[in-house]
Structures are given as C-alpha cells and as structure tokens.
Amino acid sequence: MGEYPSEATLDLLLVEDNRGDVRLLQEALREGDAPCRLHVATDGEKALAFLRREAGHAEVPRPDLILLDLNVPRRPGAEVLAEIKGDPDLRRIPVIVMSTSAAAHEVRRAYDLHANCYILKPFDLDAFLRQIRLLREFWCGLVRLPREADHAR
C-alpha cells in the first residue's frame, strides 16, 4: 500500500451513464484490499453538482479520484474535465479519462485539459476487470493522493 493505512477508505467518483460499466466497476472494486467507496454520477451536470456539493450533495465526501467517461449526457466529459481542472478547489483531484475512443485528437484534448491519464475501455469483460484491478492497485495502493484535509491547505 502507499502512504495510507490499510483502513483508509478512498472515495471514487465514477462519471458514467452505462449501467453495465457501473456494475462491472462495482464488482472489480469489491476485490482487493484497498477499501474504496464508489459514488456514481450518470451525467456531467450531476458530476459537477456532486463535486461542488450542490443540489442535495452538501454532505458528500470530496472524491480522492475521478473516473470520467467522455461520452456522458447533459454535459460532455470534456466540459466536465475543463470545469474540474479550472476550479482551484477541485483541480488537484486526479481525473482518469476512460473512453472507447482511441482517436488521437480525443487523447490530445483530454491531456490539454489536464487529465491525469487517458485509458481505453476494453470491450472484453476479462480485460475490463483486469484494467480496473490495475487502476485500483496503482491509484489506490501506490500513488499518494491529495486527501480532503490536504485541499484546505
């Protein structure tokens, strides 16, 4: 594990409208020894309301990590990413862009908007589960993430 004690729970915000992908991610996160609490926003507007603690989200924890699909309704993922990285209170939260698009311009745009990484969603179930395990191992076990208490400093 990284700098956190094994009992530290990491809050992950998944911005995803595909119920199947949400379910798969929930399954993959149940495995392993790093406790994670998954929060789901099914569109870009809900994601920003969650992050800004608006519209009934006043008591939600600030996520330690965001998994962002670029193709979500109401507010495209690229706009959500730009809002997050343009906001001094949110920009330190690492954002992992997960997309089915391998288009070079999409990858460049995500990094231009300061995504922390861009990952292609595999179509194969086993590959998807393996990818989530690797993400969890890296981001929740190896990397030192800024915690909410760190945001106040």
Backbone as JSON Lines, residues from 0, in Angstrom:
{"i":0,"aa":"M","n":[0.84,-1.18,0.0],"ca":[0.0,0.0,0.0],"c":[0.88,1.24,0.0]}
{"i":1,"aa":"G","n":[0.3,2.36,-0.38],"ca":[1.01,3.62,-0.43],"c":[1.14,4.23,0.96]}
{"i":2,"aa":"E","n":[0.99,5.54,1.04],"ca":[1.16,6.28,2.28],"c":[0.0,6.12,3.25]}
{"i":3,"aa":"Y","n":[-1.1,5.56,2.82],"ca":[-2.28,5.49,3.66],"c":[-2.34,4.18,4.41]}
{"i":4,"aa":"P","n":[-2.85,4.22,5.62],"ca":[-3.06,2.97,6.34],"c":[-4.13,2.15,5.63]}
{"i":5,"aa":"S","n":[-4.09,0.84,5.77],"ca":[-5.0,-0.03,5.04],"c":[-6.46,0.25,5.36]}
{"i":6,"aa":"E","n":[-6.75,0.87,6.51],"ca":[-8.16,1.14,6.83],"c":[-8.67,2.43,6.19]}
{"i":7,"aa":"A","n":[-7.82,3.22,5.57],"ca":[-8.27,4.45,4.91],"c":[-9.14,4.09,3.71]}
{"i":8,"aa":"T","n":[-10.32,4.68,3.67],"ca":[-11.22,4.43,2.56],"c":[-11.07,5.55,1.56]}
{"i":9,"aa":"L","n":[-10.88,5.18,0.31],"ca":[-10.76,6.16,-0.76],"c":[-12.12,6.35,-1.41]}
{"i":10,"aa":"D","n":[-12.48,7.61,-1.63],"ca":[-13.73,7.92,-2.29],"c":[-13.47,8.14,-3.77]}
{"i":11,"aa":"L","n":[-14.16,7.35,-4.58],"ca":[-14.03,7.43,-6.04],"c":[-15.34,7.94,-6.63]}
{"i":12,"aa":"L","n":[-15.26,8.91,-7.51],"ca":[-16.44,9.36,-8.25],"c":[-16.34,8.82,-9.66]}
{"i":13,"aa":"L","n":[-17.32,8.03,-10.05],"ca":[-17.42,7.5,-11.4],"c":[-18.46,8.31,-12.14]}
{"i":14,"aa":"V","n":[-18.06,8.92,-13.24],"ca":[-18.99,9.67,-14.09],"c":[-19.23,8.8,-15.31]}
{"i":15,"aa":"E","n":[-20.35,8.1,-15.29],"ca":[-20.62,7.05,-16.29],"c":[-22.12,6.84,-16.4]}
{"i":16,"aa":"D","n":[-22.64,6.8,-17.62],"ca":[-24.07,6.58,-17.82],"c":[-24.4,5.14,-18.23]}
{"i":17,"aa":"N","n":[-23.4,4.34,-18.5],"ca":[-23.64,2.95,-18.9],"c":[-23.75,2.08,-17.64]}
{"i":18,"aa":"R","n":[-24.96,1.57,-17.38],"ca":[-25.2,0.78,-16.17],"c":[-24.33,-0.46,-16.1]}
{"i":19,"aa":"G","n":[-24.07,-1.07,-17.25],"ca":[-23.22,-2.26,-17.27],"c":[-21.81,-1.96,-16.82]}
{"i":20,"aa":"D","n":[-21.26,-0.84,-17.29],"ca":[-19.91,-0.45,-16.87],"c":[-19.87,-0.11,-15.38]}
{"i":21,"aa":"V","n":[-20.94,0.52,-14.89],"ca":[-21.01,0.84,-13.45],"c":[-20.99,-0.45,-12.64]}
{"i":22,"aa":"R","n":[-21.81,-1.41,-13.05],"ca":[-21.89,-2.69,-12.33],"c":[-20.55,-3.42,-12.35]}
{"i":23,"aa":"L","n":[-19.89,-3.43,-13.52],"ca":[-18.59,-4.09,-13.63],"c":[-17.55,-3.42,-12.72]}
{"i":24,"aa":"L","n":[-17.58,-2.11,-12.69],"ca":[-16.63,-1.39,-11.85],"c":[-16.9,-1.69,-10.38]}
{"i":25,"aa":"Q","n":[-18.17,-1.74,-9.99],"ca":[-18.51,-2.08,-8.61],"c":[-17.96,-3.46,-8.25]}
{"i":26,"aa":"E","n":[-18.12,-4.42,-9.14],"ca":[-17.61,-5.77,-8.9],"c":[-16.09,-5.77,-8.75]}
{"i":27,"aa":"A","n":[-15.42,-5.1,-9.67],"ca":[-13.96,-5.07,-9.65],"c":[-13.43,-4.41,-8.39]}
{"i":28,"aa":"L","n":[-14.13,-3.4,-7.9],"ca":[-13.67,-2.69,-6.7],"c":[-13.9,-3.48,-5.42]}
{"i":29,"aa":"R","n":[-14.79,-4.44,-5.46],"ca":[-15.03,-5.28,-4.27],"c":[-13.84,-6.18,-3.97]}
{"i":30,"aa":"E","n":[-13.09,-6.49,-5.01],"ca":[-11.91,-7.33,-4.85],"c":[-10.75,-6.48,-4.34]}
{"i":31,"aa":"G","n":[-9.77,-7.1,-3.76],"ca":[-8.58,-6.36,-3.34],"c":[-8.67,-5.92,-1.89]}
{"i":32,"aa":"D","n":[-7.58,-5.3,-1.44],"ca":[-7.51,-4.94,-0.02],"c":[-7.59,-3.45,0.23]}
{"i":33,"aa":"A","n":[-7.68,-2.63,-0.8],"ca":[-7.8,-1.18,-0.6],"c":[-9.28,-0.82,-0.57]}
{"i":34,"aa":"P","n":[-9.8,-0.43,0.59],"ca":[-11.22,-0.11,0.66],"c":[-11.56,1.15,-0.14]}
{"i":35,"aa":"C","n":[-12.56,1.02,-1.0],"ca":[-12.99,2.13,-1.84],"c":[-14.5,2.31,-1.7]}
{"i":36,"aa":"R","n":[-14.92,3.55,-1.67],"ca":[-16.35,3.88,-1.65],"c":[-16.64,4.54,-2.99]}
{"i":37,"aa":"L","n":[-17.52,3.91,-3.76],"ca":[-17.82,4.38,-5.11],"c":[-19.07,5.24,-5.1]}
{"i":38,"aa":"H","n":[-18.96,6.41,-5.71],"ca":[-20.08,7.32,-5.92],"c":[-20.26,7.41,-7.43]}
{"i":39,"aa":"V","n":[-21.49,7.45,-7.89],"ca":[-21.75,7.44,-9.32],"c":[-22.58,8.66,-9.71]}
{"i":40,"aa":"A","n":[-22.14,9.33,-10.76],"ca":[-22.9,10.41,-11.39],"c":[-23.16,9.96,-12.82]}
{"i":41,"aa":"T","n":[-24.41,9.94,-13.23],"ca":[-24.77,9.4,-14.53],"c":[-24.75,10.44,-15.66]}
{"i":42,"aa":"D","n":[-24.42,11.68,-15.34],"ca":[-24.24,12.69,-16.38],"c":[-23.32,13.78,-15.87]}
{"i":43,"aa":"G","n":[-22.91,14.65,-16.78],"ca":[-21.95,15.7,-16.42],"c":[-22.47,16.71,-15.43]}
{"i":44,"aa":"E","n":[-23.75,17.06,-15.54],"ca":[-24.34,18.02,-14.59],"c":[-24.35,17.44,-13.18]}
{"i":45,"aa":"K","n":[-24.73,16.17,-13.05],"ca":[-24.75,15.53,-11.73],"c":[-23.35,15.44,-11.15]}
{"i":46,"aa":"A","n":[-22.37,15.19,-12.0],"ca":[-20.99,15.1,-11.53],"c":[-20.54,16.44,-10.94]}
{"i":47,"aa":"L","n":[-20.81,17.52,-11.65],"ca":[-20.39,18.83,-11.15],"c":[-21.16,19.22,-9.89]}
{"i":48,"aa":"A","n":[-22.45,18.87,-9.82],"ca":[-23.22,19.15,-8.6],"c":[-22.64,18.37,-7.42]}
{"i":49,"aa":"F","n":[-22.25,17.11,-7.65],"ca":[-21.64,16.3,-6.6],"c":[-20.33,16.95,-6.14]}
{"i":50,"aa":"L","n":[-19.48,17.31,-7.1],"ca":[-18.17,17.87,-6.77],"c":[-18.28,19.21,-6.06]}
{"i":51,"aa":"R","n":[-19.27,20.01,-6.44],"ca":[-19.45,21.33,-5.83],"c":[-20.35,21.3,-4.6]}
{"i":52,"aa":"R","n":[-20.83,20.08,-4.28],"ca":[-21.71,19.87,-3.12],"c":[-22.96,20.72,-3.22]}
{"i":53,"aa":"E","n":[-23.58,20.67,-4.39],"ca":[-24.82,21.39,-4.67],"c":[-25.95,20.38,-4.88]}
{"i":54,"aa":"A","n":[-27.17,20.9,-4.94],"ca":[-28.35,20.1,-5.31],"c":[-28.46,18.8,-4.52]}
{"i":55,"aa":"G","n":[-28.48,18.92,-3.21],"ca":[-28.65,17.75,-2.36],"c":[-27.37,16.98,-2.07]}
{"i":56,"aa":"H","n":[-26.23,17.52,-2.42],"ca":[-24.96,16.84,-2.18],"c":[-24.1,17.55,-1.14]}
{"i":57,"aa":"A","n":[-24.73,18.31,-0.26],"ca":[-23.97,19.11,0.71],"c":[-23.09,18.28,1.62]}
{"i":58,"aa":"E","n":[-23.49,17.07,1.93],"ca":[-22.76,16.25,2.9],"c":[-21.88,15.17,2.27]}
{"i":59,"aa":"V","n":[-21.75,15.16,0.96],"ca":[-20.96,14.1,0.31],"c":[-19.47,14.36,0.51]}
{"i":60,"aa":"P","n":[-18.68,13.3,0.58],"ca":[-17.23,13.49,0.7],"c":[-16.63,13.96,-0.62]}
{"i":61,"aa":"R","n":[-15.56,14.69,-0.52],"ca":[-14.83,15.07,-1.73],"c":[-14.13,13.83,-2.25]}
{"i":62,"aa":"P","n":[-14.29,13.5,-3.54],"ca":[-13.63,12.29,-4.05],"c":[-12.1,12.45,-4.05]}
{"i":63,"aa":"D","n":[-11.43,11.33,-3.84],"ca":[-9.98,11.3,-3.92],"c":[-9.52,11.09,-5.36]}
{"i":64,"aa":"L","n":[-10.43,10.56,-6.18],"ca":[-10.11,10.19,-7.55],"c":[-11.4,10.2,-8.36]}
{"i":65,"aa":"I","n":[-11.3,10.65,-9.62],"ca":[-12.47,10.69,-10.51],"c":[-12.18,9.83,-11.73]}
{"i":66,"aa":"L","n":[-13.12,8.95,-12.05],"ca":[-13.09,8.16,-13.29],"c":[-14.15,8.77,-14.19]}
{"i":67,"aa":"L","n":[-13.75,9.31,-15.33],"ca":[-14.63,10.12,-16.17],"c":[-14.77,9.54,-17.57]}
{"i":68,"aa":"D","n":[-15.99,9.18,-17.92],"ca":[-16.29,8.79,-19.3],"c":[-16.51,10.08,-20.09]}
{"i":69,"aa":"L","n":[-15.97,10.16,-21.29],"ca":[-16.12,11.38,-22.08],"c":[-17.51,11.51,-22.69]}
{"i":70,"aa":"N","n":[-18.19,10.4,-22.89],"ca":[-19.49,10.42,-23.56],"c":[-20.63,10.25,-22.57]}
{"i":71,"aa":"V","n":[-20.84,11.28,-21.76],"ca":[-21.95,11.26,-20.82],"c":[-22.95,12.35,-21.23]}
{"i":72,"aa":"P","n":[-24.22,12.15,-20.89],"ca":[-25.24,13.13,-21.29],"c":[-25.2,14.42,-20.48]}
{"i":73,"aa":"R","n":[-25.96,15.39,-20.94],"ca":[-26.22,16.69,-20.34],"c":[-25.03,17.63,-20.29]}
{"i":74,"aa":"R","n":[-23.86,17.13,-20.1],"ca":[-22.63,17.94,-20.12],"c":[-21.51,17.0,-20.51]}
{"i":75,"aa":"P","n":[-20.95,17.14,-21.69],"ca":[-19.91,16.19,-22.13],"c":[-18.73,16.12,-21.16]}
{"i":76,"aa":"G","n":[-18.09,14.95,-21.14],"ca":[-16.98,14.72,-20.24],"c":[-15.85,15.73,-20.39]}
{"i":77,"aa":"A","n":[-15.58,16.16,-21.61],"ca":[-14.5,17.14,-21.81],"c":[-14.84,18.46,-21.11]}
{"i":78,"aa":"E","n":[-16.11,18.86,-21.13],"ca":[-16.51,20.08,-20.41],"c":[-16.4,19.89,-18.91]}
{"i":79,"aa":"V","n":[-16.78,18.72,-18.43],"ca":[-16.66,18.42,-17.0],"c":[-15.19,18.47,-16.59]}
{"i":80,"aa":"L","n":[-14.33,17.87,-17.39],"ca":[-12.89,17.88,-17.11],"c":[-12.36,19.32,-17.07]}
{"i":81,"aa":"A","n":[-12.76,20.14,-18.03],"ca":[-12.32,21.54,-18.06],"c":[-12.8,22.28,-16.81]}
{"i":82,"aa":"E","n":[-14.03,22.03,-16.38],"ca":[-14.56,22.67,-15.17],"c":[-13.77,22.24,-13.93]}
{"i":83,"aa":"I","n":[-13.49,20.96,-13.85],"ca":[-12.75,20.44,-12.68],"c":[-11.36,21.06,-12.63]}
{"i":84,"aa":"K","n":[-10.65,20.99,-13.73],"ca":[-9.26,21.47,-13.73],"c":[-9.15,22.98,-13.72]}
{"i":85,"aa":"G","n":[-10.25,23.68,-14.02],"ca":[-10.26,25.14,-13.94],"c":[-10.7,25.67,-12.59]}
{"i":86,"aa":"D","n":[-11.12,24.8,-11.7],"ca":[-11.62,25.19,-10.39],"c":[-10.52,24.98,-9.35]}
{"i":87,"aa":"P","n":[-10.07,26.04,-8.67],"ca":[-8.99,25.9,-7.68],"c":[-9.31,24.92,-6.56]}
{"i":88,"aa":"D","n":[-10.58,24.72,-6.24],"ca":[-10.95,23.8,-5.17],"c":[-11.01,22.34,-5.63]}
{"i":89,"aa":"L","n":[-11.05,22.11,-6.93],"ca":[-11.21,20.75,-7.45],"c":[-10.02,20.25,-8.26]}
{"i":90,"aa":"R","n":[-9.21,21.14,-8.77],"ca":[-8.2,20.76,-9.77],"c":[-7.15,19.77,-9.3]}
{"i":91,"aa":"R","n":[-6.96,19.63,-7.99],"ca":[-5.97,18.66,-7.5],"c":[-6.49,17.22,-7.52]}
{"i":92,"aa":"I","n":[-7.79,17.05,-7.69],"ca":[-8.34,15.7,-7.72],"c":[-7.91,15.05,-9.04]}
{"i":93,"aa":"P","n":[-7.22,13.93,-8.98],"ca":[-6.81,13.27,-10.22],"c":[-8.04,12.78,-11.0]}
{"i":94,"aa":"V","n":[-7.97,13.0,-12.31],"ca":[-9.06,12.58,-13.2],"c":[-8.5,11.58,-14.2]}
{"i":95,"aa":"I","n":[-9.08,10.39,-14.19],"ca":[-8.75,9.35,-15.16],"c":[-9.85,9.35,-16.21]}
{"i":96,"aa":"V","n":[-9.5,9.68,-17.42],"ca":[-10.48,9.63,-18.51],"c":[-10.53,8.21,-19.02]}
{"i":97,"aa":"M","n":[-11.75,7.68,-19.1],"ca":[-11.97,6.33,-19.63],"c":[-12.89,6.47,-20.84]}
{"i":98,"aa":"S","n":[-12.42,6.01,-21.99],"ca":[-13.19,6.2,-23.21],"c":[-13.04,5.01,-24.14]}
{"i":99,"aa":"T","n":[-13.99,4.85,-25.01],"ca":[-13.88,3.84,-26.06],"c":[-13.2,4.41,-27.3]}
{"i":100,"aa":"S","n":[-12.95,5.71,-27.31],"ca":[-12.33,6.36,-28.46],"c":[-10.81,6.35,-28.36]}
{"i":101,"aa":"A","n":[-10.17,5.85,-29.4],"ca":[-8.71,5.89,-29.49],"c":[-8.24,7.01,-30.4]}
{"i":102,"aa":"A","n":[-9.16,7.9,-30.8],"ca":[-8.83,8.99,-31.72],"c":[-7.78,9.9,-31.1]}
{"i":103,"aa":"A","n":[-6.73,10.16,-31.87],"ca":[-5.62,10.97,-31.36],"c":[-6.09,12.34,-30.88]}
{"i":104,"aa":"H","n":[-7.03,12.96,-31.58],"ca":[-7.49,14.29,-31.16],"c":[-8.23,14.24,-29.82]}
{"i":105,"aa":"E","n":[-8.92,13.14,-29.53],"ca":[-9.59,12.99,-28.23],"c":[-8.56,12.85,-27.1]}
{"i":106,"aa":"V","n":[-7.54,12.06,-27.36],"ca":[-6.48,11.86,-26.35],"c":[-5.77,13.19,-26.1]}
{"i":107,"aa":"R","n":[-5.38,13.89,-27.17],"ca":[-4.71,15.19,-27.02],"c":[-5.57,16.18,-26.25]}
{"i":108,"aa":"R","n":[-6.86,16.23,-26.61],"ca":[-7.76,17.17,-25.94],"c":[-7.86,16.88,-24.45]}
{"i":109,"aa":"A","n":[-7.97,15.61,-24.09],"ca":[-8.05,15.25,-22.66],"c":[-6.79,15.71,-21.92]}
{"i":110,"aa":"Y","n":[-5.63,15.47,-22.5],"ca":[-4.4,15.91,-21.84],"c":[-4.25,17.42,-21.86]}
{"i":111,"aa":"D","n":[-4.71,18.08,-22.92],"ca":[-4.7,19.54,-22.95],"c":[-5.55,20.12,-21.83]}
{"i":112,"aa":"L","n":[-6.59,19.38,-21.46],"ca":[-7.48,19.8,-20.37],"c":[-6.98,19.31,-19.0]}
{"i":113,"aa":"H","n":[-5.79,18.74,-18.98],"ca":[-5.09,18.32,-17.76],"c":[-5.63,17.04,-17.12]}
{"i":114,"aa":"A","n":[-6.11,16.12,-17.96],"ca":[-6.44,14.79,-17.45],"c":[-5.16,14.18,-16.9]}
{"i":115,"aa":"N","n":[-5.28,13.37,-15.86],"ca":[-4.1,12.72,-15.3],"c":[-3.7,11.49,-16.08]}
{"i":116,"aa":"C","n":[-4.66,10.87,-16.74],"ca":[-4.35,9.8,-17.69],"c":[-5.59,9.52,-18.55]}
{"i":117,"aa":"Y","n":[-5.36,8.87,-19.67],"ca":[-6.41,8.54,-20.63],"c":[-6.31,7.05,-20.88]}
{"i":118,"aa":"I","n":[-7.4,6.36,-20.62],"ca":[-7.42,4.91,-20.73],"c":[-8.53,4.48,-21.68]}
{"i":119,"aa":"L","n":[-8.2,3.56,-22.56],"ca":[-9.22,2.99,-23.44],"c":[-9.98,1.91,-22.7]}
{"i":120,"aa":"K","n":[-11.31,1.98,-22.78],"ca":[-12.14,0.94,-22.17],"c":[-12.09,-0.28,-23.08]}
{"i":121,"aa":"P","n":[-11.67,-1.4,-22.54],"ca":[-11.69,-2.62,-23.37],"c":[-13.12,-3.15,-23.5]}
{"i":122,"aa":"F","n":[-13.38,-3.81,-24.6],"ca":[-14.71,-4.39,-24.83],"c":[-14.83,-5.78,-24.23]}
{"i":123,"aa":"D","n":[-13.71,-6.43,-23.98],"ca":[-13.69,-7.77,-23.41],"c":[-13.85,-7.68,-21.89]}
{"i":124,"aa":"L","n":[-14.75,-8.48,-21.33],"ca":[-15.05,-8.45,-19.9],"c":[-13.82,-8.7,-19.04]}
{"i":125,"aa":"D","n":[-13.06,-9.75,-19.34],"ca":[-11.87,-10.05,-18.53],"c":[-10.85,-8.92,-18.6]}
{"i":126,"aa":"A","n":[-10.69,-8.34,-19.78],"ca":[-9.74,-7.23,-19.94],"c":[-10.21,-6.01,-19.15]}
{"i":127,"aa":"F","n":[-11.52,-5.76,-19.14],"ca":[-12.07,-4.64,-18.38],"c":[-11.81,-4.83,-16.89]}
{"i":128,"aa":"L","n":[-12.1,-6.03,-16.38],"ca":[-11.88,-6.3,-14.96],"c":[-10.4,-6.21,-14.58]}
{"i":129,"aa":"R","n":[-9.52,-6.7,-15.46],"ca":[-8.08,-6.62,-15.21],"c":[-7.64,-5.15,-15.18]}
{"i":130,"aa":"Q","n":[-8.17,-4.36,-16.12],"ca":[-7.82,-2.95,-16.16],"c":[-8.23,-2.23,-14.87]}
{"i":131,"aa":"I","n":[-9.42,-2.51,-14.38],"ca":[-9.88,-1.88,-13.15],"c":[-9.03,-2.31,-11.96]}
{"i":132,"aa":"R","n":[-8.64,-3.58,-11.93],"ca":[-7.76,-4.04,-10.85],"c":[-6.43,-3.3,-10.89]}
{"i":133,"aa":"L","n":[-5.87,-3.14,-12.08],"ca":[-4.6,-2.42,-12.22],"c":[-4.75,-0.96,-11.82]}
{"i":134,"aa":"L","n":[-5.85,-0.33,-12.23],"ca":[-6.11,1.06,-11.84],"c":[-6.18,1.18,-10.32]}
{"i":135,"aa":"R","n":[-6.92,0.27,-9.73],"ca":[-7.07,0.3,-8.28],"c":[-5.73,0.1,-7.58]}
{"i":136,"aa":"E","n":[-4.97,-0.86,-8.06],"ca":[-3.67,-1.13,-7.46],"c":[-2.76,0.09,-7.55]}
{"i":137,"aa":"F","n":[-2.74,0.74,-8.7],"ca":[-1.87,1.9,-8.9],"c":[-2.37,3.12,-8.13]}
{"i":138,"aa":"W","n":[-3.63,3.54,-8.4],"ca":[-4.15,4.79,-7.85],"c":[-4.52,4.69,-6.38]}
{"i":139,"aa":"C","n":[-4.93,3.51,-5.92],"ca":[-5.36,3.37,-4.53],"c":[-4.31,2.73,-3.65]}
{"i":140,"aa":"G","n":[-3.28,2.15,-4.24],"ca":[-2.29,1.47,-3.43],"c":[-0.9,2.04,-3.52]}
{"i":141,"aa":"L","n":[-0.55,2.63,-4.65],"ca":[0.81,3.09,-4.86],"c":[0.94,4.62,-4.8]}
{"i":142,"aa":"V","n":[-0.01,5.31,-5.39],"ca":[0.06,6.76,-5.53],"c":[-0.38,7.45,-4.24]}
{"i":143,"aa":"R","n":[0.28,8.51,-3.9],"ca":[-0.14,9.36,-2.78],"c":[-1.12,10.37,-3.33]}
{"i":144,"aa":"L","n":[-2.38,10.24,-2.95],"ca":[-3.44,11.13,-3.43],"c":[-3.67,12.27,-2.45]}
{"i":145,"aa":"P","n":[-4.04,13.45,-2.96],"ca":[-4.38,14.53,-2.04],"c":[-5.72,14.22,-1.38]}
{"i":146,"aa":"R","n":[-5.75,14.2,-0.08],"ca":[-6.98,13.92,0.66],"c":[-7.72,15.23,0.9]}
{"i":147,"aa":"E","n":[-8.97,15.15,1.32],"ca":[-9.77,16.37,1.54],"c":[-9.08,17.3,2.52]}
{"i":148,"aa":"A","n":[-8.48,16.77,3.56],"ca":[-7.78,17.61,4.53],"c":[-6.64,18.36,3.83]}
{"i":149,"aa":"D","n":[-6.06,17.75,2.8],"ca":[-4.98,18.41,2.05],"c":[-5.52,19.57,1.22]}
{"i":150,"aa":"H","n":[-6.8,19.52,0.82],"ca":[-7.39,20.56,-0.02],"c":[-7.49,21.9,0.73]}
{"i":151,"aa":"A","n":[-7.61,21.84,2.03],"ca":[-7.77,23.06,2.81],"c":[-6.46,23.81,2.97]}
{"i":152,"aa":"R","n":[-5.37,23.15,2.71],"ca":[-4.05,23.78,2.91],"c":[-3.64,24.6,1.73]}
